[in-house]
Amino acid sequence: MNIIEDKIETARKALHNALKRKDNEEKILEISREMDKYIIEYYKEDKSKKY
């Protein structure tokens, strides 16, 4: 795994735990937005490797 994949996995686990703990909506959205950034970064990096 690369660094971005590790960040995605960590954010995924954090999001799962926040949902399990029934954290407030803002905290869940914050984690989700951070995860979205990592996913976008992952696809941008993947796309740049193909060319």
C-alpha positions as CSV (number, residue, x, y, z in Angstrom):
1,M,0.0,0.0,0.0
2,N,1.1,3.5,-0.6
3,I,0.7,6.5,1.7
4,I,-2.6,7.7,0.2
5,E,-4.1,4.2,0.5
6,D,-3.0,4.2,4.1
7,K,-4.7,7.5,4.7
8,I,-7.9,6.3,3.1
9,E,-7.9,3.2,5.2
10,T,-7.3,5.2,8.4
11,A,-10.1,7.6,7.5
12,R,-12.4,4.7,6.7
13,K,-11.8,3.1,10.1
14,A,-12.2,6.5,11.8
15,L,-15.5,7.0,10.0
16,H,-16.7,3.5,10.9
17,N,-15.9,4.1,14.5
18,A,-17.6,7.5,14.6
19,L,-20.7,6.0,13.2
20,K,-20.6,3.1,15.6
21,R,-20.2,5.5,18.5
22,K,-23.0,7.6,17.1
23,D,-20.8,10.8,17.1
24,N,-22.4,14.0,16.2
25,E,-23.2,14.8,12.6
26,E,-20.5,17.5,12.2
27,K,-17.7,15.1,13.4
28,I,-18.9,12.4,10.9
29,L,-19.1,14.9,8.1
30,E,-15.6,16.2,8.9
31,I,-14.1,12.7,8.7
32,S,-16.1,12.0,5.5
33,R,-14.8,15.1,3.8
34,E,-11.3,14.3,4.7
35,M,-11.7,10.8,3.3
36,D,-13.1,12.3,0.1
37,K,-10.0,14.5,-0.3
38,Y,-7.8,11.4,0.1
39,I,-9.8,9.5,-2.5
40,I,-9.6,12.3,-5.0
41,E,-5.8,12.5,-4.4
42,Y,-5.6,8.8,-5.0
43,Y,-7.3,8.9,-8.3
44,K,-5.3,12.0,-9.5
45,E,-2.1,10.2,-8.6
46,D,-3.3,7.0,-10.4
47,K,-4.3,9.0,-13.5
48,S,-0.9,10.7,-13.7
49,K,0.9,7.3,-13.6
50,K,-0.9,6.1,-16.7
51,Y,0.5,8.9,-18.9
